[in-house]
Amino acid sequence: MPINRKATATWNGTGKEGAGHITTTSGVLSNTPHSFLTRFVSEDGRAGTNPEELIAAAHASCFTMKLSFVLNAAGFTADALECTANVKMDKVGEGMGVVGIHLDLKGTVPGIDAERFQACAEDAKANCPISQLLRSVPITLSAQLA
């Protein structure tokens, strides 16, 4: 059964001076502002969101969920998984582009050793749907077992 998810973005004005809003079907984002300022200047997120932040959220969410399935298939249940995804932008050609993503994982998984935890995390990194989507850039991982 196919799964479809939707979001709608609006934009008014020029690239630098204009602004827009993002709304998702779930309502988690509802007329959330985005602009040049929220993308390239104001990194605290108070003025709104940006595509890279949304990609980071999607990747961290997908990765931790996939990892929970990988761990379960290996006979383990995580007490806690926390992943921070860092989407890095830099100059590419004449403009800016995403040049890499780093996943910083911390986990509490009873009964697992560090080597097995790392292997499960690498499996999840390679096989979560969002990692598969983003394979055009390097994806790195650091995994720390509590």
LONU-557172 format. One record per residue (C-alpha): x, z, y. Coordinates in steps of 0.25 Angstrom, whole numbers, padded with zeros to 4 digits, always signed. Last residue first. Layout:
<pts>
XZY;...
</pts>
This chain:
<pts>
+0101+0108+0019;+0105+0094+0015;+0111+0085+0025;+0109+0070+0025;+0116+0061+0035;+0110+0047+0035;+0114+0033+0041;+0105+0021+0043;+0112+0009+0048;+0103-0001+0054;+0095-0013+0048;+0090-0004+0037;+0079+0002+0046;+0067-0002+0038;+0073+0003+0025;+0076+0016+0032;+0062+0016+0037;+0057+0014+0022;+0065+0025+0016;+0074+0020+0006;+0089+0020+0011;+0088+0033+0018;+0079+0039+0007;+0090+0036-0003;+0101+0041+0006;+0093+0054+0008;+0092+0055-0008;+0107+0053-0009;+0110+0063+0001;+0101+0074-0005;+0108+0071-0019;+0121+0073-0013;+0117+0086-0005;+0111+0093-0017;+0096+0094-0020;+0089+0107-0025;+0081+0110-0012;+0080+0099-0002;+0083+0103+0013;+0086+0091+0021;+0093+0086+0033;+0094+0071+0036;+0100+0064+0048;+0096+0049+0047;+0105+0040+0056;+0099+0027+0061;+0108+0015+0066;+0110+0004+0076;+0096+0003+0082;+0097-0007+0094;+0100-0008+0108;+0103-0020+0116;+0113-0032+0119;+0119-0031+0105;+0116-0018+0099;+0118-0006+0108;+0114+0007+0101;+0102+0014+0095;+0103+0025+0084;+0091+0030+0076;+0093+0044+0072;+0085+0049+0061;+0083+0064+0059;+0079+0068+0045;+0074+0082+0041;+0071+0084+0026;+0065+0098+0022;+0061+0105+0009;+0065+0092+0002;+0060+0090-0013;+0069+0086-0024;+0067+0079-0037;+0074+0066-0034;+0061+0059-0031;+0058+0070-0022;+0071+0068-0014;+0068+0053-0013;+0054+0056-0008;+0058+0066+0002;+0069+0056+0007;+0058+0046+0009;+0051+0056+0018;+0064+0060+0026;+0068+0045+0028;+0054+0040+0033;+0053+0051+0043;+0067+0050+0048;+0066+0035+0049;+0052+0035+0056;+0057+0045+0066;+0070+0038+0069;+0062+0025+0070;+0053+0032+0080;+0065+0037+0088;+0071+0023+0088;+0058+0017+0093;+0057+0026+0105;+0049+0038+0109;+0043+0045+0121;+0048+0052+0134;+0052+0065+0127;+0060+0058+0116;+0073+0065+0120;+0080+0051+0120;+0076+0047+0134;+0084+0035+0137;+0084+0023+0127;+0070+0024+0120;+0062+0033+0128;+0067+0027+0141;+0065+0013+0136;+0050+0017+0133;+0042+0024+0122;+0029+0032+0125;+0021+0038+0113;+0007+0033+0115;+0003+0040+0102;+0014+0042+0092;+0010+0051+0081;-0004+0044+0082;-0003+0040+0068;-0005+0025+0072;+0007+0026+0081;+0008+0024+0096;+0020+0020+0104;+0020+0019+0119;+0027+0010+0129;+0036+0010+0141;+0042+0000+0151;+0054+0002+0160;+0065-0003+0151;+0058-0013+0141;+0049-0018+0152;+0034-0014+0153;+0024-0009+0144;+0026-0006+0129;+0016-0002+0118;+0020+0002+0104;+0010+0003+0092;+0013+0010+0079;+0008+0007+0065;+0011+0011+0051;+0007+0002+0039;+0008+0006+0024;+0006-0004+0013;+0000+0000+0000;
</pts>
